């Protein structure tokens, strides 16, 4: 770790042999690998995506976040054949990136594109990726099983003040329903101490002024408050978005089932 990254081969169960190295930005304090890809977190330069080529014995830089950030931890978000990269920073944000070289803002794949951001309210210092539960959990509907059979994973995270949370990919229809419900809850429910949940969960940054926010991450704490409402209020909110309370509660129940690892 530090400014240089070294890769070693454990040879004959007794010796470590250096096979590759690469120079990083300032100081790398965290790294996680999946297959031949390595995601590294720099203390001031956000995250970088590396690739190890076994035939050539080389480590090379594929892409990176173009904006500086005091990164605390990094990890992966797996949604079937798609993979994203998640990172937390000193402003208590978690940010989801993707490698999309076809987009103009990625400069041909040189930069990672920011797909979602969310302010947790606490410093996140670790991520843990676990496969979603489907076949082992009774009651998961067949439609959800079909959507999750392609190895969708839930990414758990821990905070410095002892909190635990999770990030899980959702089917498009479920996301749209819950996104509309979230917007209605922000407008229709009284805010605790007059604090707006949308403003609280928005991306916080002291240095970036020109920034296009990507609101692609839902607030589970706010959505789950729907379950505490009276039957009349549930019906009113569901009618406003063109669905039923039973459907919304079923969506939340499905999420709870596939992430019930503890």
C-alpha positions as YAML, in Angstrom:
chain: A
units: angstrom
residues:
- id: 1
  name: UNK
  ca: [0.00, 0.00, 0.00]
- id: 2
  name: UNK
  ca: [1.02, 3.64, -0.01]
- id: 3
  name: UNK
  ca: [1.99, 5.20, -3.33]
- id: 4
  name: UNK
  ca: [3.03, 1.92, -4.95]
- id: 5
  name: UNK
  ca: [0.91, -1.20, -5.34]
- id: 6
  name: UNK
  ca: [2.74, -4.53, -5.51]
- id: 7
  name: UNK
  ca: [1.33, -7.91, -6.49]
- id: 8
  name: UNK
  ca: [2.96, -11.06, -5.11]
- id: 9
  name: UNK
  ca: [2.73, -14.72, -6.04]
- id: 10
  name: UNK
  ca: [2.81, -17.35, -3.27]
- id: 11
  name: UNK
  ca: [5.19, -19.88, -4.83]
- id: 12
  name: UNK
  ca: [5.59, -23.47, -3.63]
- id: 13
  name: UNK
  ca: [3.71, -22.64, -0.41]
- id: 14
  name: UNK
  ca: [6.76, -20.96, 1.06]
- id: 15
  name: UNK
  ca: [8.00, -17.94, -0.91]
- id: 16
  name: UNK
  ca: [6.45, -14.65, -2.01]
- id: 17
  name: UNK
  ca: [7.59, -13.63, -5.49]
- id: 18
  name: UNK
  ca: [6.83, -10.19, -6.88]
- id: 19
  name: UNK
  ca: [5.04, -10.32, -10.25]
- id: 20
  name: UNK
  ca: [3.73, -6.79, -10.91]
- id: 21
  name: UNK
  ca: [3.50, -3.27, -9.53]
- id: 22
  name: UNK
  ca: [1.96, 0.09, -10.41]
- id: 23
  name: UNK
  ca: [2.33, 3.66, -9.13]
- id: 24
  name: UNK
  ca: [-0.84, 5.16, -7.68]
- id: 25
  name: UNK
  ca: [-1.82, 8.75, -6.87]
- id: 26
  name: UNK
  ca: [-1.07, 9.76, -3.25]
- id: 27
  name: UNK
  ca: [-1.73, 7.06, -0.65]
- id: 28
  name: UNK
  ca: [-3.78, 3.90, -1.19]
- id: 29
  name: UNK
  ca: [-5.30, 2.52, 2.01]
- id: 30
  name: UNK
  ca: [-7.89, 0.04, 0.73]
- id: 31
  name: UNK
  ca: [-8.15, -2.46, -2.11]
- id: 32
  name: UNK
  ca: [-10.63, -5.17, -3.10]
- id: 33
  name: UNK
  ca: [-10.44, -7.61, -6.00]
- id: 34
  name: UNK
  ca: [-12.93, -9.52, -8.09]
- id: 35
  name: UNK
  ca: [-11.48, -11.88, -10.74]
- id: 36
  name: UNK
  ca: [-8.66, -9.91, -12.39]
- id: 37
  name: UNK
  ca: [-10.00, -6.46, -11.46]
- id: 38
  name: UNK
  ca: [-8.77, -4.48, -8.46]
- id: 39
  name: UNK
  ca: [-10.57, -1.47, -7.02]
- id: 40
  name: UNK
  ca: [-8.37, 0.80, -4.91]
- id: 41
  name: UNK
  ca: [-9.25, 3.73, -2.64]
- id: 42
  name: UNK
  ca: [-6.90, 6.68, -2.30]
- id: 43
  name: UNK
  ca: [-6.93, 8.91, 0.76]
- id: 44
  name: UNK
  ca: [-7.35, 12.07, -1.36]
- id: 45
  name: UNK
  ca: [-7.89, 10.97, -4.99]
- id: 46
  name: UNK
  ca: [-11.07, 8.88, -4.70]
- id: 47
  name: UNK
  ca: [-11.05, 5.45, -6.43]
- id: 48
  name: UNK
  ca: [-9.25, 3.79, -9.34]
- id: 49
  name: UNK
  ca: [-9.97, 0.59, -11.25]
- id: 50
  name: UNK
  ca: [-6.99, -1.62, -12.12]
- id: 51
  name: UNK
  ca: [-6.66, -4.78, -14.20]
- id: 52
  name: UNK
  ca: [-4.11, -7.57, -13.81]
- id: 53
  name: UNK
  ca: [-3.04, -9.31, -17.04]
- id: 54
  name: UNK
  ca: [-1.64, -12.68, -16.07]
- id: 55
  name: UNK
  ca: [-0.10, -13.42, -19.48]
- id: 56
  name: UNK
  ca: [1.88, -10.17, -19.51]
- id: 57
  name: UNK
  ca: [2.37, -10.02, -15.72]
- id: 58
  name: UNK
  ca: [1.29, -6.38, -15.64]
- id: 59
  name: UNK
  ca: [-1.02, -4.13, -13.59]
- id: 60
  name: UNK
  ca: [-2.67, -1.38, -15.61]
- id: 61
  name: UNK
  ca: [-5.06, 1.47, -14.88]
- id: 62
  name: UNK
  ca: [-8.43, 1.11, -16.61]
- id: 63
  name: UNK
  ca: [-10.40, 4.04, -15.25]
- id: 64
  name: UNK
  ca: [-10.70, 6.38, -12.27]
- id: 65
  name: UNK
  ca: [-12.91, 8.97, -10.63]
- id: 66
  name: UNK
  ca: [-11.86, 12.36, -12.06]
- id: 67
  name: UNK
  ca: [-12.85, 14.26, -8.92]
- id: 68
  name: UNK
  ca: [-10.80, 14.23, -5.69]
- id: 69
  name: UNK
  ca: [-12.39, 12.79, -2.56]
- id: 70
  name: UNK
  ca: [-11.20, 11.71, 0.87]
- id: 71
  name: UNK
  ca: [-12.23, 8.09, 0.44]
- id: 72
  name: UNK
  ca: [-12.91, 5.89, 3.47]
- id: 73
  name: UNK
  ca: [-13.75, 2.54, 1.84]
- id: 74
  name: UNK
  ca: [-14.64, 0.96, -1.50]
- id: 75
  name: UNK
  ca: [-16.44, -2.12, -2.78]
- id: 76
  name: UNK
  ca: [-18.49, -3.66, -5.58]
- id: 77
  name: UNK
  ca: [-22.20, -3.71, -6.40]
- id: 78
  name: UNK
  ca: [-23.21, -6.72, -8.52]
- id: 79
  name: UNK
  ca: [-26.47, -6.80, -10.46]
- id: 80
  name: UNK
  ca: [-26.40, -9.90, -12.65]
- id: 81
  name: UNK
  ca: [-24.10, -9.22, -15.61]
- id: 82
  name: UNK
  ca: [-23.59, -5.59, -14.56]
- id: 83
  name: UNK
  ca: [-21.12, -4.42, -11.96]
- id: 84
  name: UNK
  ca: [-20.78, -1.10, -10.21]
- id: 85
  name: UNK
  ca: [-18.24, 0.37, -7.82]
- id: 86
  name: UNK
  ca: [-19.22, 1.94, -4.51]
- id: 87
  name: UNK
  ca: [-17.15, 4.27, -2.34]
- id: 88
  name: UNK
  ca: [-17.63, 6.28, 0.85]
- id: 89
  name: UNK
  ca: [-15.97, 9.59, 1.69]
- id: 90
  name: UNK
  ca: [-15.28, 12.01, 4.52]
- id: 91
  name: UNK
  ca: [-18.51, 13.94, 3.83]
- id: 92
  name: UNK
  ca: [-20.53, 10.83, 4.84]
- id: 93
  name: UNK
  ca: [-21.59, 10.14, 1.24]
- id: 94
  name: UNK
  ca: [-21.70, 6.81, -0.54]
- id: 95
  name: UNK
  ca: [-21.33, 7.08, -4.31]
- id: 96
  name: UNK
  ca: [-22.02, 4.46, -6.99]
- id: 97
  name: UNK
  ca: [-19.87, 4.46, -10.13]
- id: 98
  name: UNK
  ca: [-19.89, 2.47, -13.36]
- id: 99
  name: UNK
  ca: [-17.43, 1.90, -16.16]
- id: 100
  name: UNK
  ca: [-19.26, 3.10, -19.28]
- id: 101
  name: UNK
  ca: [-16.79, 3.97, -22.05]
- id: 102
  name: UNK
  ca: [-19.63, 4.62, -24.50]
- id: 103
  name: UNK
  ca: [-20.75, 7.73, -22.61]
- id: 104
  name: UNK
  ca: [-19.21, 11.10, -23.63]
- id: 105
  name: UNK
  ca: [-18.49, 12.14, -20.03]
- id: 106
  name: UNK
  ca: [-16.28, 9.08, -19.51]
- id: 107
  name: UNK
  ca: [-13.78, 10.35, -22.12]
- id: 108
  name: UNK
  ca: [-13.61, 6.97, -23.83]
- id: 109
  name: UNK
  ca: [-13.51, 5.02, -20.55]
- id: 110
  name: UNK
  ca: [-10.78, 7.12, -18.97]
- id: 111
  name: UNK
  ca: [-13.15, 8.24, -16.19]
- id: 112
  name: UNK
  ca: [-15.73, 6.35, -14.13]
- id: 113
  name: UNK
  ca: [-19.25, 7.75, -14.42]
- id: 114
  name: UNK
  ca: [-21.21, 8.60, -11.29]
- id: 115
  name: UNK
  ca: [-24.57, 6.82, -11.33]
- id: 116
  name: UNK
  ca: [-25.99, 7.45, -7.85]
- id: 117
  name: UNK
  ca: [-25.14, 9.14, -4.57]
- id: 118
  name: UNK
  ca: [-26.59, 9.13, -1.07]
- id: 119
  name: UNK
  ca: [-25.66, 10.80, 2.19]
- id: 120
  name: UNK
  ca: [-25.72, 8.23, 4.99]
- id: 121
  name: UNK
  ca: [-25.21, 10.72, 7.82]
- id: 122
  name: UNK
  ca: [-22.34, 8.66, 9.26]
- id: 123
  name: UNK
  ca: [-18.83, 7.79, 8.11]
- id: 124
  name: UNK
  ca: [-18.87, 4.43, 6.30]
- id: 125
  name: UNK
  ca: [-15.60, 2.56, 6.76]
- id: 126
  name: UNK
  ca: [-16.30, -0.94, 5.39]
- id: 127
  name: UNK
  ca: [-18.32, -2.78, 2.74]
- id: 128
  name: UNK
  ca: [-19.30, -6.47, 2.59]
- id: 129
  name: UNK
  ca: [-20.86, -8.05, -0.52]
- id: 130
  name: UNK
  ca: [-23.18, -11.05, -0.08]
- id: 131
  name: UNK
  ca: [-25.35, -12.89, -2.61]
- id: 132
  name: UNK
  ca: [-29.08, -12.21, -2.26]
- id: 133
  name: UNK
  ca: [-31.12, -15.01, -0.71]
- id: 134
  name: UNK
  ca: [-33.70, -16.60, -3.01]
- id: 135
  name: UNK
  ca: [-33.99, -20.40, -2.99]
- id: 136
  name: UNK
  ca: [-33.38, -20.73, 0.76]
- id: 137
  name: UNK
  ca: [-36.08, -18.26, 1.79]
- id: 138
  name: UNK
  ca: [-39.71, -19.42, 1.73]
- id: 139
  name: UNK
  ca: [-42.26, -17.05, 0.25]
- id: 140
  name: UNK
  ca: [-40.07, -15.32, -2.35]
- id: 141
  name: UNK
  ca: [-42.30, -15.02, -5.46]
- id: 142
  name: UNK
  ca: [-41.31, -16.71, -8.73]
- id: 143
  name: UNK
  ca: [-40.97, -13.35, -10.52]
- id: 144
  name: UNK
  ca: [-38.40, -12.20, -7.96]
- id: 145
  name: UNK
  ca: [-36.58, -15.54, -8.20]
- id: 146
  name: UNK
  ca: [-36.28, -15.11, -11.98]
- id: 147
  name: UNK
  ca: [-34.90, -11.60, -11.55]
- id: 148
  name: UNK
  ca: [-32.39, -12.72, -8.92]
- id: 149
  name: UNK
  ca: [-31.22, -15.99, -10.44]
- id: 150
  name: UNK
  ca: [-28.45, -14.09, -12.26]
- id: 151
  name: UNK
  ca: [-26.46, -13.60, -9.04]
- id: 152
  name: UNK
  ca: [-27.63, -10.27, -7.73]
- id: 153
  name: UNK
  ca: [-25.76, -9.26, -4.58]
- id: 154
  name: UNK
  ca: [-26.52, -7.07, -1.58]
- id: 155
  name: UNK
  ca: [-23.71, -4.84, -0.33]
- id: 156
  name: UNK
  ca: [-23.72, -4.29, 3.44]
- id: 157
  name: UNK
  ca: [-21.81, -1.41, 5.00]
- id: 158
  name: UNK
  ca: [-20.75, -0.48, 8.52]
- id: 159
  name: UNK
  ca: [-20.25, 2.98, 10.00]
- id: 160
  name: UNK
  ca: [-17.83, 4.34, 12.57]
- id: 161
  name: UNK
  ca: [-20.65, 4.99, 15.04]
- id: 162
  name: UNK
  ca: [-21.80, 1.36, 14.98]
- id: 163
  name: UNK
  ca: [-24.53, 1.53, 12.34]
- id: 164
  name: UNK
  ca: [-25.21, -1.10, 9.67]
- id: 165
  name: UNK
  ca: [-26.89, -0.50, 6.33]
- id: 166
  name: UNK
  ca: [-27.17, -2.05, 2.90]
- id: 167
  name: UNK
  ca: [-27.35, -1.26, -0.80]
- id: 168
  name: UNK
  ca: [-29.28, -3.67, -3.02]
- id: 169
  name: UNK
  ca: [-30.13, -3.45, -6.75]
- id: 170
  name: UNK
  ca: [-33.85, -3.45, -7.52]
- id: 171
  name: UNK
  ca: [-35.91, -4.48, -10.56]
- id: 172
  name: UNK
  ca: [-36.89, -1.49, -12.71]
- id: 173
  name: UNK
  ca: [-40.63, -1.68, -11.96]
- id: 174
  name: UNK
  ca: [-40.06, -1.98, -8.22]
- id: 175
  name: UNK
  ca: [-37.66, 0.96, -8.24]
- id: 176
  name: UNK
  ca: [-40.10, 3.20, -10.12]
- id: 177
  name: UNK
  ca: [-42.98, 2.41, -7.74]
- id: 178
  name: UNK
  ca: [-40.89, 2.99, -4.64]
- id: 179
  name: UNK
  ca: [-39.31, 6.12, -6.13]
- id: 180
  name: UNK
  ca: [-42.77, 7.65, -6.69]
- id: 181
  name: UNK
  ca: [-43.79, 6.61, -3.18]
- id: 182
  name: UNK
  ca: [-40.68, 8.24, -1.73]
- id: 183
  name: UNK
  ca: [-41.49, 11.53, -3.49]
- id: 184
  name: UNK
  ca: [-45.03, 11.46, -2.09]
- id: 185
  name: UNK
  ca: [-43.82, 10.67, 1.43]
- id: 186
  name: UNK
  ca: [-41.43, 13.63, 1.35]
- id: 187
  name: UNK
  ca: [-44.31, 15.93, 0.40]
- id: 188
  name: UNK
  ca: [-47.06, 14.37, 2.50]
- id: 189
  name: UNK
  ca: [-45.49, 13.42, 5.82]
- id: 190
  name: UNK
  ca: [-44.50, 15.91, 8.56]
- id: 191
  name: UNK
  ca: [-40.72, 16.19, 8.80]
- id: 192
  name: UNK
  ca: [-38.99, 15.43, 12.08]
- id: 193
  name: UNK
  ca: [-37.86, 18.72, 13.63]
- id: 194
  name: UNK
  ca: [-38.73, 20.38, 10.32]
- id: 195
  name: UNK
  ca: [-35.78, 18.68, 8.58]
- id: 196
  name: UNK
  ca: [-36.36, 17.71, 4.97]
- id: 197
  name: UNK
  ca: [-35.25, 14.09, 4.28]
- id: 198
  name: UNK
  ca: [-34.51, 14.87, 0.63]
- id: 199
  name: UNK
  ca: [-32.11, 17.65, 1.59]
- id: 200
  name: UNK
  ca: [-30.51, 15.48, 4.28]
- id: 201
  name: UNK
  ca: [-29.83, 12.60, 1.87]
- id: 202
  name: UNK
  ca: [-28.48, 14.83, -0.91]
- id: 203
  name: UNK
  ca: [-24.82, 14.67, -1.90]
- id: 204
  name: UNK
  ca: [-22.57, 16.83, 0.31]
- id: 205
  name: UNK
  ca: [-19.32, 18.26, -1.03]
- id: 206
  name: UNK
  ca: [-17.18, 21.24, -0.09]
- id: 207
  name: UNK
  ca: [-15.18, 21.54, -3.30]
- id: 208
  name: UNK
  ca: [-17.38, 20.58, -6.28]
- id: 209
  name: UNK
  ca: [-19.72, 23.37, -7.32]
- id: 210
  name: UNK
  ca: [-20.84, 22.29, -10.80]
- id: 211
  name: UNK
  ca: [-22.44, 18.93, -10.19]
- id: 212
  name: UNK
  ca: [-25.36, 17.05, -11.74]
- id: 213
  name: UNK
  ca: [-26.98, 14.95, -9.02]
- id: 214
  name: UNK
  ca: [-28.02, 11.38, -9.88]
- id: 215
  name: UNK
  ca: [-31.07, 10.52, -7.74]
- id: 216
  name: UNK
  ca: [-30.98, 6.78, -8.39]
- id: 217
  name: UNK
  ca: [-30.75, 5.58, -4.79]
- id: 218
  name: UNK
  ca: [-33.79, 5.24, -2.55]
- id: 219
  name: UNK
  ca: [-34.02, 6.08, 1.14]
- id: 220
  name: UNK
  ca: [-35.04, 2.81, 2.83]
- id: 221
  name: UNK
  ca: [-35.58, 4.45, 6.22]
- id: 222
  name: UNK
  ca: [-38.10, 6.87, 4.74]
- id: 223
  name: UNK
  ca: [-39.85, 4.17, 2.67]
- id: 224
  name: UNK
  ca: [-40.21, 1.84, 5.64]
- id: 225
  name: UNK
  ca: [-42.08, 4.60, 7.52]
- id: 226
  name: UNK
  ca: [-44.93, 3.83, 5.10]
- id: 227
  name: UNK
  ca: [-45.54, 0.62, 7.06]
- id: 228
  name: UNK
  ca: [-46.28, 2.61, 10.23]
- id: 229
  name: UNK
  ca: [-49.07, 4.67, 8.65]
- id: 230
  name: UNK
  ca: [-52.78, 4.09, 9.12]
- id: 231
  name: UNK
  ca: [-54.71, 2.13, 6.52]
- id: 232
  name: UNK
  ca: [-56.36, 5.32, 5.23]
- id: 233
  name: UNK
  ca: [-53.04, 7.12, 4.71]
- id: 234
  name: UNK
  ca: [-51.54, 4.07, 3.01]
- id: 235
  name: UNK
  ca: [-54.47, 3.95, 0.62]
- id: 236
  name: UNK
  ca: [-54.19, 7.71, -0.08]
- id: 237
  name: UNK
  ca: [-50.47, 7.53, -0.89]
- id: 238
  name: UNK
  ca: [-50.92, 4.40, -3.04]
- id: 239
  name: UNK
  ca: [-53.78, 6.02, -4.99]
- id: 240
  name: UNK
  ca: [-51.63, 9.06, -5.76]
- id: 241
  name: UNK
  ca: [-49.07, 6.90, -7.56]
- id: 242
  name: UNK
  ca: [-51.57, 4.58, -9.22]
- id: 243
  name: UNK
  ca: [-51.04, 1.39, -7.26]
- id: 244
  name: UNK
  ca: [-52.35, -0.39, -4.15]
- id: 245
  name: UNK
  ca: [-51.05, -0.56, -0.56]
- id: 246
  name: UNK
  ca: [-50.79, -4.34, -0.91]
- id: 247
  name: UNK
  ca: [-48.44, -4.00, -3.89]
- id: 248
  name: UNK
  ca: [-46.18, -1.53, -2.09]
- id: 249
  name: UNK
  ca: [-46.05, -3.67, 1.03]
- id: 250
  name: UNK
  ca: [-45.28, -6.72, -1.11]
- id: 251
  name: UNK
  ca: [-42.35, -4.89, -2.71]
- id: 252
  name: UNK
  ca: [-40.90, -4.06, 0.70]
- id: 253
  name: UNK
  ca: [-41.48, -7.58, 1.96]
- id: 254
  name: UNK
  ca: [-39.63, -9.03, -1.04]
- id: 255
  name: UNK
  ca: [-36.65, -6.75, -0.35]
- id: 256
  name: UNK
  ca: [-36.63, -7.82, 3.28]
- id: 257
  name: UNK
  ca: [-36.70, -11.52, 2.35]
- id: 258
  name: UNK
  ca: [-33.82, -11.45, -0.12]
- id: 259
  name: UNK
  ca: [-31.60, -9.45, 2.28]
- id: 260
  name: UNK
  ca: [-32.41, -11.31, 5.53]
- id: 261
  name: UNK
  ca: [-28.93, -12.70, 6.17]
- id: 262
  name: UNK
  ca: [-28.83, -11.94, 9.90]
...
